[in-house]
Amino acid sequence: MARRSHDESVSTDWLTLLRRYHRSMATEPLQHLLQEAFPDATELSVEDRTGGGDHFQVTVASPLFSGLPLLDQHRLVNEALAEPLRDGTIHELRIKTKGSE
């Protein structure tokens, strides 16, 4: 097994840090869009599922969803994220929604 040089270790460590930084940078704009669309949300989260900055899991609980069919709830989330979906920022989106109780 070949040993890594110091430069290779530093590069690998830097890439790990960059990926962690990138992950939060990728979720923040989406979080902001959802907060604007659902200001009364009781739960709101955005997770970068793969670390690549384009596969996301969003969870939104809002009184706005109460009484709406699941399809309509998901449509509202898609509308809130229309621009990043359109421009390719979001390649895959998993959505969990629920009405507030």
C-alpha positions, 0 to 999 in steps of 0.5 A, spaced: 500 500 500 502 506 497 503 512 503 500 518 501 505 524 501 504 530 506 501 534 500 496 529 498 494 529 505 493 536 505 489 536 499 484 531 501 483 534 508 482 541 504 477 537 500 473 534 506 473 541 509 471 544 502 465 539 501 462 541 508 463 548 507 459 547 500 454 543 503 451 549 508 452 554 502 448 550 498 442 549 503 442 556 505 439 559 499 434 554 499 432 555 506 431 562 505 426 561 499 422 556 503 422 561 509 419 566 505 414 562 502 412 559 508 413 564 514 408 560 518 412 554 518 413 550 524 418 545 521 423 547 516 429 544 514 433 543 507 439 537 507 444 536 502 443 528 501 449 527 497 454 533 499 454 535 491 450 541 492 444 538 488 440 533 491 436 535 497 431 533 502 426 538 504 421 538 510 416 543 511 410 543 516 406 549 515 398 551 517 398 552 509 398 545 508 392 543 513 387 540 509 390 540 502 392 534 498 399 531 498 400 533 491 398 540 492 402 541 498 408 538 494 406 543 488 407 549 493 414 547 495 416 546 488 413 553 486 417 556 492 423 553 489 422 554 482 428 558 480 433 553 483 429 547 479 429 551 473 436 553 473 439 546 475 441 548 482 437 542 484 438 536 480 433 532 485 428 534 490 425 529 495 419 533 499 416 531 506 410 536 508 405 536 513 400 541 516 401 544 522 396 541 528 
